[in-house]
């Protein structure tokens, strides 16, 4: 007969719990590194083995997160101060969620999503959705099981959304989208009724783009001693604390694809690098939610990176690197960088269209999770909705239902956080402008330091200490709403298009 573990009340229980949690967090970082390798360097023939590796590691992680000793320590522990109380709150949340999901299901999801990622990438490259649908159907079936286990009779989609944005639910998202859509549609109609600025002309070799991407990432605060830049089909950021990696992609006729993706992922990475070092390898040592995470990437990419003063600086750097920036002057470059068009790819979308892309995906994935839409009907549903929302037909699947990796890797419930991130970014930008009256002068000189220092003080360093809405409210002095974002968009594009 095995003896029961010794009970360790108060501070001793807290120390035992945190030591156990630190190892769990370290193993989770190893899993992230395997995912990074799979999307950047892994040989294609290793896909099946990588699926087994991910499943094995997920089995270990799930067993630790649902370990009965965690519940015992939580019942006994006394966390020191606000940070200790927050650690206990987050560990309790992880434990409660893990305990609801069978271990075999967690392993199956890890194995299937790892394998499906490679199938998706190949299907996207060959524009062959039929090659991907069976894998997507298996992933969706497993995620539905997970959602049902977590929801316990509640809304299954909300159970998945809560994993990315704690406290959010589809009712809140639907209400937000209903408020945003009329102003976005009206702005789009007004802008598209005006002459479009010229796009950049010419070709921009990959080597020069990547050299400039590294420079721009540094301008926005990326610590190269704790990171690296690689290429991926779908750009992403991975890791935390002292190992945070970013990826980008290159199109030689569109340098904004590379540069804006790099700035976006730098926002994610700089958030992780900026969290208080004392929180490393604990639940507080990561972004508090994906909405807040997206706020850090979107504000760098859009309100700062696509601003007129920063575009003027970047125009000069483009000429220095390529000899020709593809535009006659800085104003033409700025207009090209903010050109509004009904494109197909979300990650390349202008600020006016971007949230409309998210709304489409939210409705489709919610229907998939709830069983109102089958995988076999997804492509037709996507194409019909896209034509209705954007007024153009999707020419090929890689520009439609195959463009995003999220569903292949099981990230159902993630998409709404992009718009929540835009909303938070709008609030943060308005507050930043109030606090930094000389911000434009700094950006025009290629100096994002005042902006990134402001974000460090108000958002990044706190990690998971404060709930998302509370964090943004404390930074901005008011509860977050969509108004600052919509006001910013109308002012920016109204001026740019002489509305």
Phi, psi and omega in degrees: 000130181278132180291144177294146179297144180296138179280139183230093187288160170058227183302325180295320177296321179297316180296318179296317179298314183291326176296317178296316182294325179300319178293322178298315180296322179296318178295323177296325176292324175298318177298319177299321181295323175297319178295319176301313180299320182298324184268356182236318191229344186296135174296145185300329182289353182268004189300314183295317179296320179297324176300318177295321179296316180295321179295318180297316181292321178296325176300318178294315181296317181296319179298322179289317182293331181258007182304130179303333179296330178298315179298320180296314180296319180299322180293333185258338194285149171236110182277135181286122174067191182295321180295317179297319178296321179292321176302314180297320180298316182287321177296320178299318179298313179299316182296315181298318180292316181296322182294338180277343186254123178301143181300319180298325178292317179301317179293320180297320178297316180299316181294313186291319181290326176297316179291319184295331180301315178292322178296317178300314183300318179292319179295320178297317181295328182257004181053050185233082181297331181299330179289338184262332188302318178300319178294318179297321179297320179293316179299313181298319178300318179292319180292329175295320177297316179298316181299319179295320179295321181284323186286329181050051179096348178274193181289120183295324179295319179299326179296324178282318178302321182297337179291330182262327182225086183305131179092346179277156173213168186294331178298317178296319182293316179301315180298319178298312181296322178296326178285325185281323190303313184302316181290324178293317180294319179295318178296316179300314181299318181294316182293314182290346174278355179254159177300137181277140175293158181288140173286170175296145177252154175098182178239149187230104186305147185301320184299318179292321177299316182291325176296317179290325177299318178297319179296315183294321177301320177295321178301322182269016167097010180288130181269105184289342175290343180238023182201177178202162181240129178225175180261145177211157177299317180236109185305144181203167173241148184213139173109181179206167174056249188263010176215090182232114189249147178236158177226161175214183174219162188232132168235120189291344176263001183214083182293339178296331177303311181288311187293315181290323175298320180294316178298318179301309182291332174298322177301315176299312186292318180295328174301309181296318180292335185271353180294142179317124183300335178292346179267359185303141180055038169224167178301334178282348185274031177210164180305144188289333178198165177287332175297313177295321177302312181295330177299324181288326178281321183288322180292323176292315184292316191258290186299329179259304186294327179260012179288159180299314181295318181290323177300324177297317176296316182296326176303315178296320179291324176298317179295323180293323184277317188253350183085333180213126182275359178084006177216157185286329183206176184296324180292320176294325177294315178300317180296319178295323181293335182245025181296130181262125177205153182280069179283178187256334191261122182303314186292344178253005186288147173289169184294331181290319184272338194306311184291336174292326173298317181295318180300320177300312183294322179301312181296319182291316183288328176295320177294323178296313183295320182281353180085011179276348180223131179267156180300322182294338179261003187295315183299315180296319179296317178301309184297319178296315181293322181295317178297320180293320185276326188245349175078011179224158180269141177289121186283332181201156187301328181294341174260004180237242188293344181265001189286328185259143180276347193305312184290327178299323183261015171081018184272053175287129184102354182280320192304319181301336182292339175296315179287322173301322176296319176297319178299310179299319180298322177299318178294315181296319181296317179299317179292319178300317180297323178295321184277337186236078183296338180261020184300317183297322178298320178294315181297322180296336177267008182074026182246101176268006184304313179301320180291314182290328176293321177298315178296323178298315181294318191264337186230302195297312189296338186281345180053230182266020188294324188238145178301149187308305182298322180293322179297313181293319179298319179294323180290325189256345181083010179199156178297142182292138174221172179280347187302312180300322179296311182294322177298317178299314181297315181295321179291315183296309185278337171297317178289317184295324182255012177051050181284000000 
